[in-house]
Amino acid sequence: MMAKKEFLTFVGKLEDLTQGKEVEILIKDLAPGRQKYDARYVRAVVSSDSRELPDSDVLWIRGFVGVLYSQPWAIKITAEVGAFPSGMGA
């Protein structure tokens, strides 16, 4: 079994994350090395229950003031969006 990747995102409140449907989300890579903290927008499905997303990675969540929620969520990335979310443009 391959090791799960770990990512971080920030939300105003947990209810802001839509579970079980594809959403666009900003994530930061938590892998050690050069890519640590690289941020990118992706399309992904997230869930508070990793059993709902087999073969998912780990998503840590912080509130906008930086407080880390105690339980990680599951994330399954479906596509890379790019540098900006839809509608924001460069």
C-alpha positions as CSV (number, residue, x, y, z in Angstrom):
1,M,0.0,0.0,0.0
2,M,1.3,3.4,-1.0
3,A,1.7,6.0,1.8
4,K,-1.0,8.6,1.9
5,K,-0.2,12.2,0.9
6,E,-1.1,14.9,3.4
7,F,-2.5,18.3,2.5
8,L,-3.8,21.4,4.4
9,T,-6.6,23.8,3.7
10,F,-8.1,26.7,5.5
11,V,-11.9,27.3,6.0
12,G,-14.1,29.8,7.9
13,K,-16.0,26.9,9.4
14,L,-16.2,23.1,8.7
15,E,-19.7,23.6,7.3
16,D,-18.1,25.5,4.4
17,L,-16.7,22.3,3.1
18,T,-19.2,20.4,0.9
19,Q,-18.8,16.7,1.5
20,G,-19.3,14.0,-1.2
21,K,-19.4,16.3,-4.2
22,E,-16.6,17.7,-6.3
23,V,-15.5,21.1,-5.1
24,E,-12.7,23.5,-6.0
25,I,-10.3,24.0,-3.0
26,L,-7.0,25.5,-2.3
27,I,-4.6,23.0,-0.7
28,K,-1.1,23.1,0.6
29,D,1.2,20.1,0.2
30,L,2.6,18.9,3.5
31,A,5.2,16.5,2.0
32,P,8.7,17.1,3.3
33,G,11.2,18.6,0.9
34,R,11.0,21.3,-1.7
35,Q,7.3,21.0,-2.4
36,K,6.3,21.5,1.2
37,Y,3.7,24.2,1.5
38,D,3.3,24.5,-2.3
39,A,-0.2,25.7,-2.8
40,R,-2.5,24.9,-5.7
41,Y,-6.2,24.9,-6.6
42,V,-7.7,21.5,-7.3
43,R,-11.0,19.9,-7.9
44,A,-11.6,17.3,-5.2
45,V,-14.1,15.3,-3.3
46,V,-13.7,15.7,0.5
47,S,-15.2,13.8,3.4
48,S,-15.0,13.9,7.2
49,D,-15.1,10.0,7.0
50,S,-12.2,8.4,5.2
51,R,-14.3,5.2,4.7
52,E,-16.4,7.3,2.3
53,L,-13.4,7.9,0.0
54,P,-11.4,4.7,-0.5
55,D,-7.8,5.4,-1.6
56,S,-8.0,9.0,-0.5
57,D,-5.3,11.2,1.0
58,V,-5.3,13.1,4.3
59,L,-6.7,16.6,4.5
60,W,-5.8,18.7,7.6
61,I,-8.1,21.7,8.1
62,R,-7.3,25.0,9.9
63,G,-9.7,27.8,10.6
64,F,-8.9,31.2,9.1
65,V,-7.2,32.2,12.4
66,G,-5.0,29.2,12.2
67,V,-6.6,26.8,14.7
68,L,-6.1,23.2,13.6
69,Y,-9.2,21.0,13.7
70,S,-8.4,17.9,15.7
71,Q,-9.5,15.3,13.1
72,P,-8.2,15.1,9.6
73,W,-10.6,14.6,6.7
74,A,-10.2,12.6,3.5
75,I,-9.5,14.2,0.1
76,K,-9.5,12.6,-3.4
77,I,-8.1,15.0,-6.0
78,T,-9.9,14.7,-9.3
79,A,-8.2,17.5,-11.3
80,E,-5.7,20.3,-11.1
81,V,-7.4,23.7,-11.6
82,G,-4.4,25.9,-11.8
83,A,-3.1,29.0,-10.1
84,F,-6.5,30.6,-9.4
85,P,-10.0,29.2,-8.8
86,S,-12.6,29.5,-11.5
87,G,-13.7,33.1,-12.0
88,M,-10.6,34.7,-10.3
89,G,-8.3,34.8,-13.3
90,A,-4.7,36.2,-13.2
